[in-house]
Amino acid sequence: MDFEVKDSNGNVLNEGDSVLLTRDLKVKGSSINLKRGTVIKNIRLTDDSEAVECRVGKSTIVLKTSFLKKKN
């Protein structure tokens, strides 16, 4: 990949990072509701610079980076 994936604050995200959700999200096609402040561990980068893939429970979902903040 020749592009950087950045969170809502402009921090560069890497494979395996942990992120925090910056707002409540309803997941389309599922009954999952993700609350603000939820920690998502071990993200995977995609071919899109504005999206990351992650596991929530037993489901794999794609989240937009504009709703994520890198956890230090």
Helices and strands as residue ranges (DSSP letters): E 5-6, E 12-13, E 19-21, E 25-26, E 33-34, E 39-40, E 44-45, E 51-56, E 59-64, G 65-67, E 68-70
